[in-house]
Amino acid sequence: MTDRATGRLALGLHLGTVRDLPVTSAVAGLDGTALYSAVRDAGYVVVQDGDDTLAEAAGLRRSGSGRVLAVGDAGRIARDALVRGHGSVTLHVGTGFEDDDAAAALIGDVVTTAADTGIGLFVETHRATVTQDP
């Protein structure tokens, strides 16, 4: 994803990474508006997962995540992301136990959905998905 203001790669943060940080962390104990402001002030322009309203109030763009297990899941996830104002979605696709035809159908669904909706759908290399396991 690019930063619209600069045309450069946008710096994003998955908000799950700030949960359960040690008390010595600069953001430990922050929540709500204070957390989103700290993320923005640290230079991030996109946050993934979290509170859309707080992110928007802080001037942060939003990105989602989801899991595609059946053809059609990508469409449902993309439509939800668009309604929520997300600019992209990172996806875990499959379980890793699909045969080649089933894996190709899932990936094809993601590619077609991205083209049809205009939202960035990014297949993540992750354990227990078609991109990593058997």
N, C-alpha and C positions, 0 to 999 in steps of 0.2 A: 504494500500500500504506500502511496506517496502522500507527502504533505502538500495539500493544495496551495498553501501560501508560498512555498519555496520550490516545489517540484522535486524535492529530495525525498529519500526514504523516510517514512514517518516512524517515529520512535513510539512503540506501544508497550503496554504492560498488562499482563494478565493479573487481575486483582487477587487471584488466589495466592500469588506469591508474597503478598504482604500479610497474610493471615498467620497467626502464631509465631511472629518474629520474636527474637529475644528482647527483653526489656531495654537493652542497650541500643536498639535500633532507633533511628531518627523518627520513624513513623509508628513505633510501638505505642499502642493505646489510642492512636488517632482513629476516628471514625467519622461518618457523615461528611459534612462539608469540609471539615479540616483535612480529612484524608484525601479527598479528591483535589483540594487546593494544593496540598503537598505534592501529589503526583504531578499535577500540572506545573508547579513551580520547579520541579526537578527536571523539566524539559520534555516530559511525555506529551504527546498530542492525541493518542488513542488509548482507550482502556478496553480490555476484553472482560466480559462478564462483570456483573456488579449492578449498581443502581443506575438506570438510564437517566432518571431525573437529576440525580446529583452530578453525574458526569456531564450532562448538558449544561447545567448551571455553572459548572467550573470551566466551561468552554472546551471540553474534551470530546473528541469523536468517539464513537462506540463501535465495537466489534463483538460478534457472538461466537458461540461454539456449539457443536452438536454432534450427533452420532447417526450415521446412515447405515441401517441394517437391511432395508428393503427398498426396491425401486419405488420412488414416490416420496421417500423420506426427505430427499434433498429439496424437493419443491415445498414441502410443508415448512422445513427449517428456513428456507430462503424467504418465503412469504412472511413468516413471523419476524425475521430479521428486518425486512423492509418496513413493516408496520412499526417496528420499534426504532427505526432510524439508524440502523446499523449499516456501516459501509462495507462490511465483509464478514465472513464466517469461516472459522477453522473447523474442519470436520475430521472425525474418526470414522473411517469407512470400513464396514464389515467386521468380522471377528478373526480373520486369518485362516479359517477353515473352509472357506468357499472354494469351489473348483474354479478353473480359469474363466469359464463362461459366466458364472455368477459374479465373480469379481469384476469382470469387464462390464457386466450390466450395471453394477453399482457405480463404477467410475463413469460410465457413459451417462448415467442419470445425473451425476454431479456436473459433468461438462455441459450437457444439454440444458440443465436448469440454470447454470451460470450464464450461458449465452441468452437464454430466453428472458431472464429476469434482470440481467445487467449487474447483479451483485457479485462481488468477488467471493468465490467458494474455493477454499484452499484445503486440499487433502493433506493431512498431517501424517508424517511417518511416525508411527506410534505402536507400542506393543499391543497385541490383540487386535490388529487390523490387517487389511489386505496388503498393506505396504511393508509389513515386517514379518509376520508369522507364517507358518507352513503354507 
